[in-house]
Amino acid sequence: MSKIVGKHVYGNLYNCDTSVISDEEKLRKIVEVAAEKAKATLWDIKSWKLTGEKGGVSVLALVVESHIALHTWVKYRYATVDIYTCGEETDPWKAFEYIVSQLKPEKYTVKYVDRSSS
């Protein structure tokens, strides 16, 4: 039996560009392009915008190889990114780097977990 290859990249983005993190359509497009950059196959994408005191946008992309999740909090200029892919051909790092380049945070943290079978 062959090995299952799982790669999980996730991070927090601080002091992001508010004109980007408040724009639902722009964020959907960013996630779509991120999936392409990761060589993941986009299956479906859902998004919603919350208004008021805790306003922000969430975008969830179901990719054949797993998922990409992006959540923003406009008031705090904060975003979280979670990218998990399976398979040797995908590269969640490329998706993460692309999202960071588009949200333009002043700083960010990132973590990586190998989710592969032994």
The 8 nearest C-alpha neighbors of each residue, nearest first, counted from 0:
[[1, 2, 3, 116, 117, 4, 115, 86],
 [2, 0, 3, 116, 4, 117, 115, 86],
 [1, 3, 116, 4, 0, 117, 115, 86],
 [4, 2, 116, 115, 5, 1, 86, 85],
 [5, 3, 115, 86, 85, 87, 2, 116],
 [4, 6, 114, 85, 115, 84, 113, 86],
 [7, 5, 113, 84, 114, 83, 85, 112],
 [6, 8, 83, 112, 111, 82, 113, 84],
 [9, 7, 111, 82, 110, 81, 91, 83],
 [10, 8, 81, 80, 110, 109, 82, 7],
 [9, 11, 109, 108, 80, 79, 110, 12],
 [10, 12, 79, 108, 107, 78, 80, 13],
 [11, 13, 107, 78, 104, 77, 79, 106],
 [12, 14, 77, 104, 106, 15, 107, 105],
 [15, 13, 76, 104, 105, 77, 16, 12],
 [14, 16, 104, 76, 103, 102, 13, 17],
 [15, 17, 18, 19, 102, 103, 20, 104],
 [18, 16, 20, 19, 21, 15, 73, 76],
 [17, 19, 16, 21, 20, 22, 15, 73],
 [18, 20, 17, 22, 21, 16, 102, 25],
 [19, 21, 17, 22, 18, 71, 73, 16],
 [20, 22, 19, 18, 17, 73, 55, 23],
 [23, 21, 25, 19, 20, 24, 26, 18],
 [24, 22, 26, 25, 56, 27, 21, 48],
 [25, 23, 27, 26, 22, 28, 46, 29],
 [24, 26, 28, 22, 27, 23, 29, 19],
 [25, 27, 29, 23, 28, 24, 30, 22],
 [28, 26, 24, 30, 29, 25, 23, 31],
 [27, 29, 31, 25, 26, 30, 32, 24],
 [30, 28, 26, 32, 27, 31, 33, 25],
 [29, 31, 33, 27, 28, 32, 26, 34],
 [32, 30, 28, 34, 33, 29, 27, 35],
 [31, 33, 35, 29, 34, 30, 28, 36],
 [34, 32, 94, 30, 36, 35, 31, 29],
 [33, 35, 37, 39, 31, 32, 36, 94],
 [36, 34, 38, 32, 37, 33, 39, 31],
 [35, 37, 33, 38, 34, 94, 93, 32],
 [36, 38, 90, 34, 94, 91, 39, 89],
 [39, 37, 35, 89, 36, 34, 90, 40],
 [40, 38, 34, 37, 35, 89, 62, 64],
 [39, 41, 62, 63, 42, 38, 34, 64],
 [42, 40, 62, 43, 39, 61, 63, 34],
 [41, 43, 62, 61, 63, 40, 44, 60],
 [44, 42, 61, 60, 41, 45, 62, 59],
 [43, 45, 60, 59, 61, 46, 42, 58],
 [46, 44, 59, 58, 60, 43, 47, 27],
 [47, 45, 58, 57, 59, 44, 48, 27],
 [46, 48, 57, 56, 49, 58, 45, 23],
 [49, 47, 56, 55, 50, 23, 57, 46],
 [48, 50, 54, 55, 56, 47, 51, 53],
 [51, 49, 54, 48, 53, 55, 52, 56],
 [50, 52, 54, 53, 49, 55, 74, 73],
 [51, 53, 54, 50, 74, 49, 55, 73],
 [54, 52, 51, 55, 50, 72, 49, 74],
 [55, 53, 50, 49, 51, 52, 73, 72],
 [54, 56, 72, 71, 49, 73, 48, 21],
 [55, 57, 48, 71, 70, 47, 23, 49],
 [56, 58, 70, 46, 47, 69, 71, 48],
 [57, 59, 46, 69, 45, 68, 27, 70],
 [60, 58, 68, 45, 44, 67, 46, 69],
 [61, 59, 44, 67, 66, 43, 62, 68],
 [60, 62, 66, 43, 42, 44, 65, 41],
 [63, 61, 41, 42, 65, 66, 64, 40],
 [62, 64, 40, 65, 42, 41, 61, 39],
 [63, 65, 85, 84, 62, 39, 40, 66],
 [66, 64, 62, 84, 63, 83, 61, 85],
 [67, 65, 61, 62, 83, 60, 82, 68],
 [66, 68, 82, 60, 81, 59, 83, 61],
 [69, 67, 59, 81, 80, 58, 60, 82],
 [68, 70, 80, 58, 57, 79, 59, 81],
 [69, 71, 57, 79, 78, 56, 58, 68],
 [72, 70, 78, 55, 56, 77, 20, 73],
 [71, 73, 55, 77, 75, 74, 76, 54],
 [72, 74, 76, 55, 75, 21, 54, 17],
 [75, 73, 76, 72, 54, 53, 52, 77],
 [74, 76, 77, 73, 72, 14, 13, 71],
 [77, 75, 14, 73, 15, 74, 72, 17],
 [78, 76, 13, 75, 72, 12, 71, 14],
 [79, 77, 71, 12, 70, 11, 72, 80],
 [78, 80, 11, 70, 69, 10, 12, 71],
 [79, 81, 69, 10, 9, 68, 11, 82],
 [80, 82, 9, 68, 67, 8, 69, 83],
 [83, 81, 67, 8, 7, 91, 9, 66],
 [84, 82, 7, 66, 6, 65, 8, 67],
 [85, 83, 64, 65, 6, 5, 91, 89],
 [84, 86, 5, 64, 4, 6, 65, 89],
 [85, 87, 4, 88, 89, 5, 84, 3],
 [86, 88, 89, 4, 85, 90, 5, 3],
 [89, 87, 86, 90, 38, 85, 39, 37],
 [90, 88, 38, 37, 87, 39, 86, 91],
 [89, 91, 37, 92, 93, 38, 88, 94],
 [90, 92, 94, 37, 93, 82, 95, 8],
 [93, 91, 95, 90, 94, 96, 8, 37],
 [92, 94, 96, 91, 37, 95, 90, 36],
 [93, 95, 33, 37, 91, 97, 92, 96],
 [96, 94, 92, 98, 97, 93, 91, 99],
 [97, 95, 99, 93, 98, 94, 92, 100],
 [96, 98, 100, 94, 95, 99, 33, 93],
 [97, 99, 101, 95, 100, 96, 102, 94],
 [100, 98, 96, 102, 101, 97, 103, 95],
 [101, 99, 97, 98, 103, 102, 96, 104],
 [100, 102, 98, 99, 103, 97, 29, 19],
 [103, 101, 99, 15, 16, 100, 104, 98],
 [104, 102, 100, 15, 101, 16, 99, 105],
 [105, 103, 15, 14, 106, 13, 12, 102],
 [104, 106, 14, 13, 103, 15, 107, 12],
 [107, 105, 104, 13, 12, 108, 14, 15],
 [108, 106, 12, 11, 13, 104, 109, 10],
 [107, 109, 10, 11, 12, 110, 106, 9],
 [108, 110, 10, 9, 107, 11, 111, 8],
 [111, 109, 9, 8, 10, 112, 108, 7],
 [110, 112, 8, 7, 9, 113, 109, 6],
 [113, 111, 7, 114, 6, 8, 110, 5],
 [112, 114, 6, 115, 5, 7, 111, 4],
 [115, 113, 5, 6, 112, 116, 7, 4],
 [116, 114, 4, 5, 3, 113, 117, 6],
 [115, 117, 3, 2, 4, 114, 5, 113],
 [116, 115, 2, 3, 114, 4, 1, 113]]
